[in-house]
Amino acid sequence: MGARTDEFDLGSLRLAPGEGRRLSLEVSLAPLVLGSETYRADPARVPVSLEVSRMLGGGYALRLSFEAALSGACMRCLKPASPRLAVSAREVDRPGHGEELESPYVNDETLDLAAWARDAFVLTAPLKVLCREDCAGLCPVCAVDLNEAPAGHHHERRADPRWAKLRELKLK
């Protein structure tokens, strides 16, 4: 395992322009709230690979990669779900060369690794967290788990009583 850090001092690497280094670190990922559900990264402290390169004109090119599971309730059947996510993100921080080249995660050569990892994790997360791709979910009438229900599970549709008077209407 690498060093535990949520912030990293890029200046401590003492990289010459054009030089780079790959580091193995650990970072904490804060829980995510998607809809009304809270999801957690598994493991909570994630081993990450951080590649740091000093650019020739000053600044840094950064690459972050890690894998973690997103653990919580399936959005269809409410059973435990933990899809595994492979996260890869890149950032460039080149102060003085326009806002588009300044990373929001770097401040005076201090990299906010926890914020960057969390944002990258959120961007990689699926729109719907499912226990499996073909999860059928819950029956909207009786709430039985359709993954475990007999094939052809259905209910007779009752007519809406608010429209009952229309059945008495005779059209010529």
KOLZA-785376 format. One record per residue (C-alpha): residue in three letters; y, z, x; residue number from 1. Coordinates in steps of 0.001 Angstrom, whole numbers, plus 500000, padded with zeros to 6 digits. Example, Ala and Ser with C-alpha at 12.3 -4.5 7.8 and 13.67 -1.06 7.14 Angstrom:
2
@resn=ALA, py=495500, pz=507800, px=512300, resi=1
@resn=SER, py=498940, pz=507140, px=513670, resi=2
//
This chain:
172
@resn=MET, py=500000, pz=500000, px=500000, resi=1
@resn=GLY, py=503547, pz=499405, px=501074, resi=2
@resn=ALA, py=506500, pz=501743, px=501240, resi=3
@resn=ARG, py=507755, pz=503172, px=497943, resi=4
@resn=THR, py=511244, pz=501947, px=497209, resi=5
@resn=ASP, py=513395, pz=500974, px=494253, resi=6
@resn=GLU, py=516299, pz=499939, px=496476, resi=7
@resn=PHE, py=515961, pz=498223, px=499817, resi=8
@resn=ASP, py=518493, pz=497930, px=502646, resi=9
@resn=LEU, py=518329, pz=494283, px=503741, resi=10
@resn=GLY, py=520514, pz=495040, px=506773, resi=11
@resn=SER, py=517832, pz=497379, px=508144, resi=12
@resn=LEU, py=515656, pz=494328, px=508884, resi=13
@resn=ARG, py=518202, pz=493121, px=511485, resi=14
@resn=LEU, py=517289, pz=489486, px=510890, resi=15
@resn=ALA, py=518928, pz=486778, px=512964, resi=16
@resn=PRO, py=520192, pz=483695, px=511078, resi=17
@resn=GLY, py=517194, pz=481500, px=510213, resi=18
@resn=GLU, py=514745, pz=484382, px=510665, resi=19
@resn=GLY, py=512552, pz=485757, px=507865, resi=20
@resn=ARG, py=510122, pz=488549, px=507156, resi=21
@resn=ARG, py=507486, pz=489343, px=504528, resi=22
@resn=LEU, py=507210, pz=492951, px=503346, resi=23
@resn=SER, py=504707, pz=494834, px=501194, resi=24
@resn=LEU, py=506442, pz=497430, px=499030, resi=25
@resn=GLU, py=505885, pz=499398, px=495832, resi=26
@resn=VAL, py=508337, pz=499464, px=492956, resi=27
@resn=SER, py=508492, pz=501324, px=489631, resi=28
@resn=LEU, py=508713, pz=499186, px=486512, resi=29
@resn=ALA, py=510464, pz=500818, px=483563, resi=30
@resn=PRO, py=508829, pz=500470, px=480115, resi=31
@resn=LEU, py=509798, pz=497431, px=478012, resi=32
@resn=VAL, py=510677, pz=497538, px=474330, resi=33
@resn=LEU, py=509673, pz=494367, px=472467, resi=34
@resn=GLY, py=510465, pz=494571, px=468774, resi=35
@resn=SER, py=509599, pz=498115, px=467779, resi=36
@resn=GLU, py=506815, pz=498546, px=470349, resi=37
@resn=THR, py=507038, pz=500006, px=473840, resi=38
@resn=TYR, py=505003, pz=498310, px=476577, resi=39
@resn=ARG, py=504304, pz=499641, px=480050, resi=40
@resn=ALA, py=503430, pz=497967, px=483305, resi=41
@resn=ASP, py=499984, pz=498838, px=484593, resi=42
@resn=PRO, py=500057, pz=500193, px=487240, resi=43
@resn=ALA, py=503400, pz=501979, px=486797, resi=44
@resn=ARG, py=504094, pz=501624, px=490547, resi=45
@resn=VAL, py=503434, pz=497990, px=491330, resi=46
@resn=PRO, py=502651, pz=496641, px=494802, resi=47
@resn=VAL, py=505066, pz=493766, px=495463, resi=48
@resn=SER, py=505484, pz=491148, px=498151, resi=49
@resn=LEU, py=509094, pz=490605, px=499212, resi=50
@resn=GLU, py=510067, pz=487694, px=501456, resi=51
@resn=VAL, py=513521, pz=487970, px=503020, resi=52
@resn=SER, py=515161, pz=485157, px=504997, resi=53
@resn=ARG, py=518584, pz=485362, px=506627, resi=54
@resn=MET, py=520484, pz=482143, px=505904, resi=55
@resn=LEU, py=522275, pz=480255, px=508680, resi=56
@resn=GLY, py=525692, pz=480491, px=507004, resi=57
@resn=GLY, py=525214, pz=484160, px=506090, resi=58
@resn=GLY, py=523520, pz=485791, px=503156, resi=59
@resn=TYR, py=519864, pz=485979, px=502162, resi=60
@resn=ALA, py=517177, pz=483939, px=500424, resi=61
@resn=LEU, py=514753, pz=486273, px=498645, resi=62
@resn=ARG, py=511361, pz=485808, px=497010, resi=63
@resn=LEU, py=509518, pz=488453, px=495009, resi=64
@resn=SER, py=505928, pz=488232, px=493782, resi=65
@resn=PHE, py=503503, pz=490659, px=492166, resi=66
@resn=GLU, py=500875, pz=491026, px=489449, resi=67
@resn=ALA, py=500750, pz=493669, px=486724, resi=68
@resn=ALA, py=499349, pz=494107, px=483242, resi=69
@resn=LEU, py=501625, pz=494569, px=480243, resi=70
@resn=SER, py=499946, pz=497383, px=478281, resi=71
@resn=GLY, py=500655, pz=498208, px=474646, resi=72
@resn=ALA, py=499692, pz=497270, px=471094, resi=73
@resn=CYS, py=498628, pz=493746, px=470131, resi=74
@resn=MET, py=501357, pz=492257, px=467935, resi=75
@resn=ARG, py=498770, pz=490905, px=465473, resi=76
@resn=CYS, py=496006, pz=493522, px=465106, resi=77
@resn=LEU, py=497636, pz=496611, px=466721, resi=78
@resn=LYS, py=494650, pz=497234, px=469024, resi=79
@resn=PRO, py=495297, pz=497849, px=472732, resi=80
@resn=ALA, py=496379, pz=494756, px=474636, resi=81
@resn=SER, py=497047, pz=494328, px=478337, resi=82
@resn=PRO, py=497568, pz=490722, px=479398, resi=83
@resn=ARG, py=497833, pz=490291, px=483169, resi=84
@resn=LEU, py=501043, pz=488659, px=484383, resi=85
@resn=ALA, py=501671, pz=486916, px=487695, resi=86
@resn=VAL, py=505372, pz=487265, px=488502, resi=87
@resn=SER, py=507285, pz=485140, px=490995, resi=88
@resn=ALA, py=511076, pz=485154, px=491320, resi=89
@resn=ARG, py=513650, pz=483808, px=493761, resi=90
@resn=GLU, py=517217, pz=484856, px=494441, resi=91
@resn=VAL, py=519939, pz=483650, px=496784, resi=92
@resn=ASP, py=522751, pz=485928, px=497876, resi=93
@resn=ARG, py=525503, pz=484196, px=499770, resi=94
@resn=PRO, py=528751, pz=486135, px=499271, resi=95
@resn=GLY, py=531968, pz=484160, px=499460, resi=96
@resn=HIS, py=530361, pz=480874, px=498349, resi=97
@resn=GLY, py=530908, pz=481131, px=494591, resi=98
@resn=GLU, py=529443, pz=483298, px=491855, resi=99
@resn=GLU, py=526385, pz=481089, px=491410, resi=100
@resn=LEU, py=525300, pz=481987, px=494954, resi=101
@resn=GLU, py=525799, pz=485740, px=494576, resi=102
@resn=SER, py=522793, pz=487682, px=493365, resi=103
@resn=PRO, py=523434, pz=490404, px=490789, resi=104
@resn=TYR, py=520692, pz=492421, px=492519, resi=105
@resn=VAL, py=522347, pz=492587, px=495961, resi=106
@resn=ASN, py=525359, pz=494791, px=496643, resi=107
@resn=ASP, py=526557, pz=495169, px=500251, resi=108
@resn=GLU, py=523115, pz=494261, px=501645, resi=109
@resn=THR, py=521349, pz=496734, px=499320, resi=110
@resn=LEU, py=518765, pz=495040, px=497104, resi=111
@resn=ASP, py=518104, pz=496682, px=493718, resi=112
@resn=LEU, py=514411, pz=495882, px=493824, resi=113
@resn=ALA, py=513514, pz=497849, px=490656, resi=114
@resn=ALA, py=516052, pz=495980, px=488487, resi=115
@resn=TRP, py=515047, pz=492585, px=489903, resi=116
@resn=ALA, py=511318, pz=493280, px=489460, resi=117
@resn=ARG, py=511836, pz=494518, px=485887, resi=118
@resn=ASP, py=513948, pz=491492, px=484914, resi=119
@resn=ALA, py=511403, pz=489111, px=486462, resi=120
@resn=PHE, py=508595, pz=490949, px=484624, resi=121
@resn=VAL, py=510460, pz=490628, px=481297, resi=122
@resn=LEU, py=511058, pz=486899, px=481853, resi=123
@resn=THR, py=507342, pz=486396, px=482570, resi=124
@resn=ALA, py=506187, pz=488434, px=479543, resi=125
@resn=PRO, py=504847, pz=486427, px=476590, resi=126
@resn=LEU, py=506867, pz=486290, px=473371, resi=127
@resn=LYS, py=503917, pz=487906, px=471575, resi=128
@resn=VAL, py=501671, pz=490382, px=473355, resi=129
@resn=LEU, py=498132, pz=489720, px=472115, resi=130
@resn=CYS, py=494788, pz=491386, px=472789, resi=131
@resn=ARG, py=493344, pz=487861, px=473095, resi=132
@resn=GLU, py=494664, pz=484346, px=472508, resi=133
@resn=ASP, py=492722, pz=483787, px=469272, resi=134
@resn=CYS, py=493477, pz=487184, px=467691, resi=135
@resn=ALA, py=493414, pz=486716, px=463902, resi=136
@resn=GLY, py=495457, pz=489843, px=463173, resi=137
@resn=LEU, py=495366, pz=491973, px=460040, resi=138
@resn=CYS, py=494847, pz=490835, px=456444, resi=139
@resn=PRO, py=498271, pz=490921, px=454756, resi=140
@resn=VAL, py=496726, pz=492255, px=451526, resi=141
@resn=CYS, py=494254, pz=494959, px=452604, resi=142
@resn=ALA, py=495067, pz=495354, px=456342, resi=143
@resn=VAL, py=491452, pz=494857, px=457459, resi=144
@resn=ASP, py=491135, pz=493563, px=461036, resi=145
@resn=LEU, py=490372, pz=489852, px=460547, resi=146
@resn=ASN, py=488703, pz=489733, px=463976, resi=147
@resn=GLU, py=485972, pz=492003, px=462578, resi=148
@resn=ALA, py=485978, pz=490922, px=458899, resi=149
@resn=PRO, py=483246, pz=488648, px=457534, resi=150
@resn=ALA, py=483996, pz=484929, px=457680, resi=151
@resn=GLY, py=485951, pz=483704, px=454680, resi=152
@resn=HIS, py=487655, pz=487048, px=453962, resi=153
@resn=HIS, py=490180, pz=486438, px=451187, resi=154
@resn=HIS, py=491707, pz=487927, px=448042, resi=155
@resn=GLU, py=492401, pz=486393, px=444654, resi=156
@resn=ARG, py=496074, pz=485687, px=444305, resi=157
@resn=ARG, py=497643, pz=487337, px=441323, resi=158
@resn=ALA, py=500488, pz=485610, px=439595, resi=159
@resn=ASP, py=503828, pz=487295, px=439972, resi=160
@resn=PRO, py=504391, pz=489196, px=436688, resi=161
@resn=ARG, py=508079, pz=488277, px=436766, resi=162
@resn=TRP, py=507067, pz=484670, px=435993, resi=163
@resn=ALA, py=504553, pz=485502, px=433201, resi=164
@resn=LYS, py=506892, pz=484397, px=430369, resi=165
@resn=LEU, py=506974, pz=480877, px=431796, resi=166
@resn=ARG, py=503273, pz=480462, px=430916, resi=167
@resn=GLU, py=504155, pz=480864, px=427258, resi=168
@resn=LEU, py=506654, pz=478020, px=427488, resi=169
@resn=LYS, py=505374, pz=474842, px=425737, resi=170
@resn=LEU, py=506919, pz=471614, px=426936, resi=171
@resn=LYS, py=506714, pz=468499, px=424732, resi=172
//
